[in-house]
Amino acid sequence: PEKYVDEFRAAGADIINFHVEATDDPSGVIQKIKSSGAKAAITLKPKTPVSAIEPYLADIDMVLVMTVEPGFGGQKFMEDQMDKIKTLAHIREEKKLAFDIEVDGGIGLDNVSAVIQAGANVIVAGSAVFGAEDMAKRVKDFIKIFEEHQQK
């Protein structure tokens, strides 16, 4: 990923996310991203444990928890990934860190509340929105859920 930081910045990216498995030097990638002026984020694939990125949590701006195997849309949410979200939220609170927890994969109206309650504060809902008969209504439904959580 370190080879592409400058290209992504030149294209306008302000958050650059990488898979920890894609480099032998995660700290170096984080440093390069941050020195470029972008925010640094690390992705956790379903089989990657939180422990693989724990040493870097104080230095990053976001963790993306993939709740499906990366590759294509429309997959079913992997319920066992909720533990990662909770673990990351606990570490964030315990160590007084400020990274966002993003969740992507199988998010819908039926599970978004649980994901937010687990500690996620950035949500990706691709198929749930783009596959809806009425996309505008679906977006409003998500916004309503987010607003309800903000009021708590």
C-alpha positions, 0 to 999 in steps of 0.5 A, a space after each residue: 500500500 505504501 506505493 500508492 499513497 501519493 497516487 491516492 492523495 493526488 486523486 483527492 483521497 483524504 482517508 487512506 485505508 489499508 489491509 494490515 496483511 498487505 505490508 511488512 511495515 504497517 507503522 511505515 504505511 501509517 506514517 506515510 499516509 499521515 505525512 501526506 496529510 490524509 487520515 490513516 485507516 486499517 482494515 480487518 478482514 473477517 479472519 484477521 484478529 484485532 490483535 494484529 492491529 492493536 499495536 497501531 491503534 494509537 496512531 490511526 484514525 479509523 479501523 474498518 471491520 469487514 463483516 463479510 469477505 471482501 470482494 463483492 456486494 450482497 453478502 450476508 452479515 457475519 454475526 461473529 464479527 460483532 465481537 471485534 467491534 465490541 473489542 475495538 470499542 472497549 480498547 478505544 474507551 479504555 485507552 482513551 483513543 479517538 479512532 472511528 470504527 467503520 463497519 462494512 458488509 451485510 449492513 441493513 435496517 435489521 442489524 444496523 442498530 446492533 452494530 452502532 450499539 456495539 461501538 461502530 460510528 461509521 457505517 457502509 450500507 451498499 446493497 441495503 441502499 442501492 438494492 432497495 426499491 425506494 432508495 430515498 426512503 431507505 436512506 431516510 430509514 437509516 438516518 432515522 435509526 442514526 438519529 435515534 442512537 444520537 439521542 441516547 
